[in-house]
């Protein structure tokens, strides 16, 4: 079946499913494959659960030609269908990628733009070669602006996702040392993330850039965009801002073209989020929002999912930031701990995954930075950290071992940074704090 023919069916039944446990009535089920599953085997079940059609790529599972749509490759078909749908839309599409902060930035932009528009943004972490097509296919006729988050762990992925989402404007939050196993090196990270800049330049789109970031500026140099909007600390930029307070919630001020400063109070922690807030301000202004609308949008946003989230337990205040971790986000979190005012500081850090050959040196670097912070207690958790035991701080090979230590310790009245890769399961430690 041709994509145009499939699209006509999608227009009649514009709901897409890939999981038989979450079938929408009269949806189109795409039988995706993975290392440990074959969606084709669930096609019949999808129809029984309410799907209108099933898209499969193995003829052995096709019971008829009415309900079963046989294609060469289901994933490729899903991607091409999403691209075809995107081409029918005449709305601004904002593309976001970066090593750190892309989800928070996406959510801040969404919070701001919804003060004026009907906005759809990537849900959760649906930012890969499957998630982006699903997000695009969820854009209905009522949507006025779409925000598409794009993640990657190897070179070429952002180029693919950009070709599907076709952003009219976009930004890279930053570049840092993450997923080094897939990228090979920091230069590989820059090459991969820079694929968004290449797409924006090739299609004369609008670039938003954190102009204090020399890596991003260097990556954009030599490329021609329809417009470049700069944000950062300098008043020479289109949008400038400065941190007023981080104790622990951020208060910032921003202005436009050296105009009067606009104060904003947030529910965010982490001084590193200042630039993410400024990105939302810059995009809001470019799309016609007033200062009051931008302020309202930012101030109503509350982070969730353990991303720079302040949690007050019965005994302590915890920065729960263990959705993800890499070398640059660790450094930013520790820098923030230096400026936070607290009588008793505790740093609890977990392993950074997918660091490749640089794992040992990057974990050593994190330990050295943590040692510069005047903390009452420093705890390092995970095999990579455990191999760097310095005989001074507390090192544990597993999260369970750290949890037992913290149960005995019964910390009280502390301001605690809890940060590690998602696989460290630091929610177990939250229970002890």
GIZINOR-V404686 format. One record per residue. N is the residue number from 1. RES is the residue in one small letter. SS is DSSP state (H for helix, E for strand, L for the rest). PHI is phi in whole degrees, 0 to 359 (* if undefined). PSI is psi in degrees with one decimal (999 if undefined). Layout:
n=N res=RES ss=SS phi=PHI psi=PSI
n=N res=RES ss=SS phi=PHI psi=PSI
This chain:
n=1 res=x ss=L phi=* psi=135.8
n=2 res=x ss=L phi=287 psi=152.9
n=3 res=x ss=H phi=302 psi=-40.1
n=4 res=x ss=H phi=298 psi=-38.8
n=5 res=x ss=H phi=294 psi=-44.3
n=6 res=x ss=H phi=297 psi=-37.3
n=7 res=x ss=H phi=296 psi=-35.2
n=8 res=x ss=H phi=297 psi=-36.7
n=9 res=x ss=H phi=290 psi=-39.3
n=10 res=x ss=H phi=299 psi=-39.5
n=11 res=x ss=H phi=297 psi=-33.7
n=12 res=x ss=H phi=286 psi=-35.4
n=13 res=x ss=L phi=227 psi=75.7
n=14 res=x ss=L phi=278 psi=46.3
n=15 res=x ss=L phi=235 psi=134.0
n=16 res=x ss=E phi=239 psi=136.8
n=17 res=x ss=E phi=231 psi=148.5
n=18 res=x ss=L phi=230 psi=0.4
n=19 res=x ss=L phi=227 psi=118.5
n=20 res=x ss=H phi=295 psi=-16.5
n=21 res=x ss=H phi=281 psi=-11.2
n=22 res=x ss=H phi=225 psi=49.3
n=23 res=x ss=L phi=283 psi=128.1
n=24 res=x ss=L phi=273 psi=142.3
n=25 res=x ss=L phi=300 psi=133.6
n=26 res=x ss=L phi=61 psi=33.3
n=27 res=x ss=L phi=267 psi=172.4
n=28 res=x ss=E phi=256 psi=120.4
n=29 res=x ss=E phi=267 psi=125.4
n=30 res=x ss=E phi=258 psi=118.7
n=31 res=x ss=L phi=276 psi=77.6
n=32 res=x ss=L phi=286 psi=157.2
n=33 res=x ss=E phi=245 psi=152.4
n=34 res=x ss=E phi=221 psi=-175.9
n=35 res=x ss=L phi=298 psi=-32.5
n=36 res=x ss=L phi=240 psi=13.2
n=37 res=x ss=E phi=208 psi=157.9
n=38 res=x ss=E phi=229 psi=105.4
n=39 res=x ss=H phi=301 psi=-24.8
n=40 res=x ss=H phi=303 psi=-35.3
n=41 res=x ss=H phi=292 psi=-14.5
n=42 res=x ss=H phi=253 psi=6.5
n=43 res=x ss=H phi=299 psi=-46.8
n=44 res=x ss=H phi=298 psi=-41.3
n=45 res=x ss=H phi=297 psi=-37.5
n=46 res=x ss=H phi=298 psi=-43.4
n=47 res=x ss=H phi=297 psi=-41.5
n=48 res=x ss=H phi=294 psi=-26.5
n=49 res=x ss=L phi=273 psi=-3.6
n=50 res=x ss=L phi=123 psi=-2.3
n=51 res=x ss=L phi=294 psi=145.6
n=52 res=x ss=L phi=277 psi=-42.8
n=53 res=x ss=E phi=224 psi=157.4
n=54 res=x ss=E phi=234 psi=135.2
n=55 res=x ss=E phi=257 psi=118.9
n=56 res=x ss=E phi=233 psi=164.6
n=57 res=x ss=L phi=229 psi=17.3
n=58 res=x ss=L phi=233 psi=115.4
n=59 res=x ss=H phi=300 psi=-26.6
n=60 res=x ss=H phi=299 psi=-22.6
n=61 res=x ss=H phi=263 psi=-0.9
n=62 res=x ss=L phi=276 psi=110.3
n=63 res=x ss=L phi=270 psi=-22.1
n=64 res=x ss=L phi=200 psi=172.8
n=65 res=x ss=L phi=259 psi=5.2
n=66 res=x ss=L phi=270 psi=-52.0
n=67 res=x ss=L phi=266 psi=-24.6
n=68 res=x ss=E phi=259 psi=122.6
n=69 res=x ss=E phi=254 psi=110.1
n=70 res=x ss=E phi=269 psi=124.5
n=71 res=x ss=L phi=233 psi=170.7
n=72 res=x ss=L phi=289 psi=-42.0
n=73 res=x ss=L phi=211 psi=122.2
n=74 res=x ss=H phi=294 psi=-45.3
n=75 res=x ss=H phi=298 psi=-47.1
n=76 res=x ss=H phi=300 psi=-40.1
n=77 res=x ss=H phi=296 psi=-42.8
n=78 res=x ss=H phi=300 psi=-44.2
n=79 res=x ss=H phi=295 psi=-44.2
n=80 res=x ss=H phi=293 psi=-35.5
n=81 res=x ss=H phi=294 psi=-41.8
n=82 res=x ss=H phi=294 psi=-38.0
n=83 res=x ss=H phi=294 psi=-42.1
n=84 res=x ss=H phi=297 psi=-41.3
n=85 res=x ss=H phi=296 psi=-43.8
n=86 res=x ss=H phi=302 psi=-37.4
n=87 res=x ss=H phi=291 psi=-16.7
n=88 res=x ss=L phi=274 psi=-11.1
n=89 res=x ss=L phi=267 psi=135.2
n=90 res=x ss=L phi=243 psi=64.8
n=91 res=x ss=L phi=225 psi=158.6
n=92 res=x ss=E phi=295 psi=134.8
n=93 res=x ss=E phi=236 psi=122.3
n=94 res=x ss=E phi=259 psi=121.0
n=95 res=x ss=E phi=260 psi=131.8
n=96 res=x ss=E phi=230 psi=130.6
n=97 res=x ss=E phi=218 psi=-178.5
n=98 res=x ss=L phi=148 psi=163.0
n=99 res=x ss=L phi=287 psi=-46.2
n=100 res=x ss=L phi=231 psi=151.1
n=101 res=x ss=L phi=83 psi=0.4
n=102 res=x ss=H phi=292 psi=-36.2
n=103 res=x ss=H phi=290 psi=-44.2
n=104 res=x ss=H phi=298 psi=-42.7
n=105 res=x ss=H phi=297 psi=-44.0
n=106 res=x ss=H phi=303 psi=-45.4
n=107 res=x ss=H phi=290 psi=-35.0
n=108 res=x ss=H phi=295 psi=-44.7
n=109 res=x ss=H phi=298 psi=-42.1
n=110 res=x ss=H phi=298 psi=-44.5
n=111 res=x ss=H phi=298 psi=-38.5
n=112 res=x ss=H phi=290 psi=-51.7
n=113 res=x ss=H phi=293 psi=-27.4
n=114 res=x ss=L phi=290 psi=-7.9
n=115 res=x ss=L phi=290 psi=-14.7
n=116 res=x ss=L phi=227 psi=-28.0
n=117 res=x ss=L phi=235 psi=164.8
n=118 res=x ss=L phi=275 psi=115.6
n=119 res=x ss=E phi=236 psi=137.9
n=120 res=x ss=E phi=245 psi=132.5
n=121 res=x ss=E phi=232 psi=153.6
n=122 res=x ss=L phi=312 psi=130.0
n=123 res=x ss=L phi=271 psi=137.9
n=124 res=x ss=L phi=54 psi=-126.6
n=125 res=x ss=L phi=244 psi=33.7
n=126 res=x ss=L phi=279 psi=64.7
n=127 res=x ss=L phi=241 psi=18.4
n=128 res=x ss=L phi=249 psi=-162.6
n=129 res=x ss=L phi=293 psi=-15.2
n=130 res=x ss=L phi=258 psi=-44.3
n=131 res=x ss=H phi=297 psi=-40.7
n=132 res=x ss=H phi=296 psi=-46.8
n=133 res=x ss=H phi=302 psi=-40.9
n=134 res=x ss=H phi=296 psi=-39.0
n=135 res=x ss=H phi=296 psi=-45.9
n=136 res=x ss=H phi=300 psi=-40.6
n=137 res=x ss=H phi=285 psi=-8.3
n=138 res=x ss=L phi=266 psi=0.4
n=139 res=x ss=L phi=282 psi=110.2
n=140 res=x ss=L phi=270 psi=178.1
n=141 res=x ss=L phi=290 psi=-16.3
n=142 res=x ss=L phi=275 psi=-11.6
n=143 res=x ss=L phi=281 psi=131.9
n=144 res=x ss=L phi=259 psi=-25.4
n=145 res=x ss=E phi=214 psi=140.1
n=146 res=x ss=E phi=240 psi=141.5
n=147 res=x ss=E phi=241 psi=117.1
n=148 res=x ss=E phi=246 psi=114.2
n=149 res=x ss=E phi=275 psi=136.1
n=150 res=x ss=L phi=233 psi=120.7
n=151 res=x ss=L phi=252 psi=163.4
n=152 res=x ss=L phi=202 psi=149.7
n=153 res=x ss=L phi=230 psi=11.9
n=154 res=x ss=L phi=205 psi=157.1
n=155 res=x ss=L phi=297 psi=139.0
n=156 res=x ss=L phi=103 psi=-19.5
n=157 res=x ss=H phi=287 psi=-41.5
n=158 res=x ss=H phi=294 psi=-35.2
n=159 res=x ss=H phi=299 psi=-43.5
n=160 res=x ss=H phi=297 psi=-49.7
n=161 res=x ss=H phi=296 psi=-36.0
n=162 res=x ss=H phi=294 psi=-37.7
n=163 res=x ss=H phi=293 psi=-26.1
n=164 res=x ss=H phi=278 psi=-49.9
n=165 res=x ss=H phi=284 psi=-29.0
n=166 res=x ss=L phi=49 psi=60.9
n=167 res=x ss=L phi=296 psi=143.2
n=168 res=x ss=L phi=267 psi=-13.8
n=169 res=x ss=E phi=205 psi=157.8
n=170 res=x ss=E phi=188 psi=173.1
n=171 res=x ss=E phi=204 psi=152.8
n=172 res=x ss=E phi=252 psi=122.2
n=173 res=x ss=L phi=296 psi=-44.9
n=174 res=x ss=L phi=184 psi=173.3
n=175 res=x ss=L phi=230 psi=137.3
n=176 res=x ss=L phi=206 psi=-174.9
n=177 res=x ss=L phi=273 psi=98.0
n=178 res=x ss=L phi=213 psi=152.6
n=179 res=x ss=L phi=51 psi=38.9
n=180 res=x ss=H phi=294 psi=-22.0
n=181 res=x ss=H phi=297 psi=-37.5
n=182 res=x ss=H phi=274 psi=-37.0
n=183 res=x ss=H phi=274 psi=-24.0
n=184 res=x ss=L phi=90 psi=-37.3
n=185 res=x ss=L phi=193 psi=173.1
n=186 res=x ss=H phi=297 psi=-35.9
n=187 res=x ss=H phi=297 psi=-34.1
n=188 res=x ss=H phi=295 psi=-37.9
n=189 res=x ss=H phi=299 psi=-46.4
n=190 res=x ss=H phi=297 psi=-40.4
n=191 res=x ss=H phi=298 psi=-45.3
n=192 res=x ss=H phi=294 psi=-50.7
n=193 res=x ss=H phi=294 psi=-34.5
n=194 res=x ss=L phi=295 psi=-11.9
n=195 res=x ss=H phi=298 psi=-25.9
n=196 res=x ss=H phi=292 psi=-43.9
n=197 res=x ss=H phi=302 psi=-41.9
n=198 res=x ss=H phi=300 psi=-44.8
n=199 res=x ss=H phi=297 psi=-46.9
n=200 res=x ss=H phi=300 psi=-40.6
n=201 res=x ss=H phi=291 psi=-44.4
n=202 res=x ss=H phi=296 psi=-24.0
n=203 res=x ss=L phi=246 psi=19.2
n=204 res=x ss=L phi=49 psi=52.4
n=205 res=x ss=L phi=261 psi=178.8
n=206 res=x ss=E phi=265 psi=132.1
n=207 res=x ss=E phi=253 psi=130.2
n=208 res=x ss=E phi=253 psi=131.0
n=209 res=x ss=E phi=222 psi=134.4
n=210 res=x ss=E phi=284 psi=98.1
n=211 res=x ss=L phi=283 psi=-5.3
n=212 res=x ss=L phi=278 psi=-14.7
n=213 res=x ss=L phi=272 psi=106.1
n=214 res=x ss=H phi=294 psi=-30.0
n=215 res=x ss=H phi=296 psi=-47.1
n=216 res=x ss=H phi=294 psi=-42.0
n=217 res=x ss=H phi=299 psi=-43.5
n=218 res=x ss=H phi=296 psi=-36.5
n=219 res=x ss=H phi=291 psi=-29.1
n=220 res=x ss=H phi=273 psi=-21.4
n=221 res=x ss=L phi=303 psi=137.2
n=222 res=x ss=L phi=88 psi=-9.4
n=223 res=x ss=L phi=261 psi=146.5
n=224 res=x ss=L phi=253 psi=122.7
n=225 res=x ss=L phi=244 psi=162.0
n=226 res=x ss=L phi=293 psi=-30.1
n=227 res=x ss=E phi=199 psi=143.5
n=228 res=x ss=E phi=241 psi=123.2
n=229 res=x ss=E phi=247 psi=118.6
n=230 res=x ss=E phi=260 psi=138.8
n=231 res=x ss=E phi=224 psi=154.5
n=232 res=x ss=E phi=158 psi=-153.9
n=233 res=x ss=L phi=276 psi=-28.5
n=234 res=x ss=L phi=281 psi=139.8
n=235 res=x ss=L phi=286 psi=-5.4
n=236 res=x ss=L phi=284 psi=-13.7
n=237 res=x ss=L phi=278 psi=167.0
n=238 res=x ss=L phi=297 psi=-41.4
n=239 res=x ss=E phi=231 psi=125.2
n=240 res=x ss=E phi=237 psi=155.8
n=241 res=x ss=E phi=204 psi=163.5
n=242 res=x ss=E phi=213 psi=149.8
n=243 res=x ss=E phi=283 psi=129.5
n=244 res=x ss=E phi=262 psi=-40.8
n=245 res=x ss=E phi=202 psi=147.1
n=246 res=x ss=E phi=215 psi=80.7
n=247 res=x ss=L phi=216 psi=61.5
n=248 res=x ss=L phi=270 psi=-14.5
n=249 res=x ss=E phi=284 psi=144.5
n=250 res=x ss=E phi=281 psi=137.2
n=251 res=x ss=E phi=237 psi=129.5
n=252 res=x ss=E phi=230 psi=169.4
n=253 res=x ss=E phi=232 psi=142.1
n=254 res=x ss=E phi=223 psi=156.3
n=255 res=x ss=E phi=214 psi=171.2
n=256 res=x ss=E phi=237 psi=124.4
n=257 res=x ss=L phi=49 psi=48.6
n=258 res=x ss=L phi=65 psi=21.5
n=259 res=x ss=L phi=282 psi=-173.4
n=260 res=x ss=L phi=296 psi=146.3
n=261 res=x ss=L phi=284 psi=140.9
n=262 res=x ss=E phi=251 psi=118.9
n=263 res=x ss=E phi=279 psi=144.0
n=264 res=x ss=E phi=220 psi=129.0
n=265 res=x ss=E phi=256 psi=141.5
n=266 res=x ss=E phi=232 psi=171.3
n=267 res=x ss=E phi=258 psi=17.5
n=268 res=x ss=E phi=264 psi=148.2
n=269 res=x ss=E phi=246 psi=162.4
n=270 res=x ss=L phi=96 psi=110.5
n=271 res=x ss=H phi=302 psi=-26.6
n=272 res=x ss=H phi=296 psi=-16.1
n=273 res=x ss=H phi=281 psi=-6.9
n=274 res=x ss=H phi=304 psi=-45.8
n=275 res=x ss=H phi=291 psi=-28.4
n=276 res=x ss=H phi=291 psi=-37.6
n=277 res=x ss=H phi=295 psi=-42.6
n=278 res=x ss=H phi=296 psi=-33.1
n=279 res=x ss=H phi=298 psi=-43.5
n=280 res=x ss=H phi=295 psi=-38.1
n=281 res=x ss=H phi=298 psi=-48.2
n=282 res=x ss=H phi=299 psi=-43.9
n=283 res=x ss=H phi=290 psi=-40.1
n=284 res=x ss=H phi=301 psi=-45.1
n=285 res=x ss=H phi=297 psi=-41.8
n=286 res=x ss=H phi=293 psi=-23.7
n=287 res=x ss=L phi=256 psi=19.0
n=288 res=x ss=L phi=88 psi=16.0
n=289 res=x ss=L phi=277 psi=151.6
n=290 res=x ss=L phi=276 psi=165.8
n=291 res=x ss=H phi=300 psi=-38.4
n=292 res=x ss=H phi=294 psi=-40.6
n=293 res=x ss=H phi=296 psi=-41.6
n=294 res=x ss=H phi=296 psi=-45.7
n=295 res=x ss=H phi=301 psi=-45.5
n=296 res=x ss=H phi=297 psi=-42.8
n=297 res=x ss=H phi=296 psi=-44.9
n=298 res=x ss=H phi=293 psi=-42.0
n=299 res=x ss=H phi=287 psi=-18.9
n=300 res=x ss=H phi=272 psi=-12.4
n=301 res=x ss=L phi=283 psi=129.3
n=302 res=x ss=L phi=237 psi=120.8
n=303 res=x ss=L phi=293 psi=150.0
n=304 res=x ss=L phi=221 psi=-174.3
n=305 res=x ss=L phi=59 psi=32.0
n=306 res=x ss=L phi=59 psi=39.9
n=307 res=x ss=L phi=247 psi=105.4
n=308 res=x ss=L phi=48 psi=41.4
n=309 res=x ss=E phi=261 psi=125.1
n=310 res=x ss=E phi=275 psi=122.7
n=311 res=x ss=E phi=238 psi=125.9
n=312 res=x ss=E phi=259 psi=113.0
n=313 res=x ss=L phi=271 psi=-175.7
n=314 res=x ss=L phi=291 psi=-18.4
n=315 res=x ss=L phi=239 psi=-24.9
n=316 res=x ss=L phi=218 psi=169.1
n=317 res=x ss=E phi=250 psi=126.2
n=318 res=x ss=E phi=237 psi=129.2
n=319 res=x ss=E phi=275 psi=103.3
n=320 res=x ss=E phi=273 psi=103.6
n=321 res=x ss=E phi=224 psi=59.7
n=322 res=x ss=L phi=236 psi=31.6
n=323 res=x ss=L phi=284 psi=-34.1
n=324 res=x ss=L phi=201 psi=161.3
n=325 res=x ss=L phi=203 psi=139.6
n=326 res=x ss=L phi=210 psi=-179.7
n=327 res=x ss=H phi=301 psi=-44.4
n=328 res=x ss=H phi=286 psi=-37.0
n=329 res=x ss=H phi=288 psi=-33.0
n=330 res=x ss=H phi=298 psi=-46.1
n=331 res=x ss=H phi=299 psi=-41.9
n=332 res=x ss=H phi=294 psi=-41.7
n=333 res=x ss=H phi=295 psi=-39.3
n=334 res=x ss=H phi=290 psi=-38.9
n=335 res=x ss=H phi=300 psi=-40.1
n=336 res=x ss=H phi=296 psi=-37.2
n=337 res=x ss=H phi=296 psi=-28.0
n=338 res=x ss=H phi=295 psi=-35.5
n=339 res=x ss=H phi=266 psi=-11.2
n=340 res=x ss=L phi=285 psi=134.5
n=341 res=x ss=L phi=273 psi=121.1
n=342 res=x ss=L phi=200 psi=144.4
n=343 res=x ss=L phi=289 psi=-39.7
n=344 res=x ss=L phi=230 psi=111.6
n=345 res=x ss=E phi=255 psi=140.3
n=346 res=x ss=E phi=228 psi=133.8
n=347 res=x ss=E phi=244 psi=121.2
n=348 res=x ss=E phi=235 psi=113.7
n=349 res=x ss=E phi=239 psi=141.4
n=350 res=x ss=E phi=246 psi=163.6
n=351 res=x ss=L phi=308 psi=147.6
n=352 res=x ss=L phi=261 psi=123.2
n=353 res=x ss=L phi=271 psi=164.6
n=354 res=x ss=L phi=57 psi=38.2
n=355 res=x ss=L phi=267 psi=-4.9
n=356 res=x ss=H phi=62 psi=-144.1
n=357 res=x ss=H phi=292 psi=-18.0
n=358 res=x ss=H phi=269 psi=5.6
n=359 res=x ss=H phi=303 psi=-51.4
n=360 res=x ss=H phi=299 psi=-47.0
n=361 res=x ss=H phi=293 psi=-36.9
n=362 res=x ss=H phi=289 psi=-35.7
n=363 res=x ss=H phi=291 psi=-36.0
n=364 res=x ss=H phi=297 psi=-41.3
n=365 res=x ss=H phi=299 psi=-41.7
n=366 res=x ss=H phi=297 psi=-42.4
n=367 res=x ss=H phi=299 psi=-44.3
n=368 res=x ss=H phi=299 psi=-41.5
n=369 res=x ss=H phi=293 psi=-40.6
n=370 res=x ss=H phi=299 psi=-33.2
n=371 res=x ss=H phi=291 psi=-19.0
n=372 res=x ss=L phi=279 psi=-11.8
n=373 res=x ss=L phi=273 psi=129.9
n=374 res=x ss=L phi=289 psi=81.4
n=375 res=x ss=L phi=250 psi=147.8
n=376 res=x ss=L phi=286 psi=-25.3
n=377 res=x ss=E phi=206 psi=136.2
n=378 res=x ss=E phi=233 psi=127.7
n=379 res=x ss=E phi=233 psi=130.9
n=380 res=x ss=E phi=240 psi=130.9
n=381 res=x ss=E phi=232 psi=134.7
n=382 res=x ss=L phi=121 psi=160.2
n=383 res=x ss=H phi=298 psi=-40.1
n=384 res=x ss=H phi=294 psi=-43.8
n=385 res=x ss=H phi=292 psi=-40.6
n=386 res=x ss=H phi=302 psi=-32.7
n=387 res=x ss=L phi=289 psi=-11.3
n=388 res=x ss=L phi=254 psi=16.8
n=389 res=x ss=L phi=311 psi=121.0
n=390 res=x ss=L phi=263 psi=1.3
n=391 res=x ss=L phi=76 psi=2.5
n=392 res=x ss=L phi=246 psi=-47.1
n=393 res=x ss=L phi=266 psi=-173.6
n=394 res=x ss=E phi=259 psi=123.9
n=395 res=x ss=E phi=239 psi=133.2
n=396 res=x ss=E phi=228 psi=139.0
n=397 res=x ss=L phi=286 psi=-28.7
n=398 res=x ss=L phi=228 psi=159.6
n=399 res=x ss=H phi=294 psi=-36.3
n=400 res=x ss=H phi=299 psi=-40.1
n=401 res=x ss=H phi=295 psi=-40.8
n=402 res=x ss=H phi=295 psi=-37.5
n=403 res=x ss=H phi=297 psi=-41.7
n=404 res=x ss=H phi=297 psi=-41.9
n=405 res=x ss=H phi=299 psi=-44.2
n=406 res=x ss=H phi=289 psi=-31.0
n=407 res=x ss=H phi=298 psi=-41.0
n=408 res=x ss=H phi=288 psi=-34.7
n=409 res=x ss=H phi=289 psi=-36.6
n=410 res=x ss=L phi=50 psi=60.8
n=411 res=x ss=L phi=300 psi=140.2
n=412 res=x ss=L phi=218 psi=137.9
n=413 res=x ss=L phi=71 psi=26.4
n=414 res=x ss=L phi=254 psi=154.2
n=415 res=x ss=E phi=255 psi=116.3
n=416 res=x ss=E phi=240 psi=130.6
n=417 res=x ss=E phi=265 psi=122.1
n=418 res=x ss=E phi=240 psi=101.8
n=419 res=x ss=E phi=222 psi=136.3
n=420 res=x ss=L phi=184 psi=173.3
n=421 res=x ss=L phi=292 psi=154.2
n=422 res=x ss=H phi=304 psi=-36.9
n=423 res=x ss=H phi=294 psi=-11.7
n=424 res=x ss=H phi=283 psi=-12.1
n=425 res=x ss=L phi=54 psi=52.1
n=426 res=x ss=L phi=288 psi=-4.6
n=427 res=x ss=H phi=299 psi=-24.4
n=428 res=x ss=H phi=297 psi=-34.7
n=429 res=x ss=H phi=285 psi=-32.5
n=430 res=x ss=H phi=304 psi=-36.0
n=431 res=x ss=L phi=295 psi=-21.6
n=432 res=x ss=L phi=264 psi=-5.7
n=433 res=x ss=L phi=255 psi=999
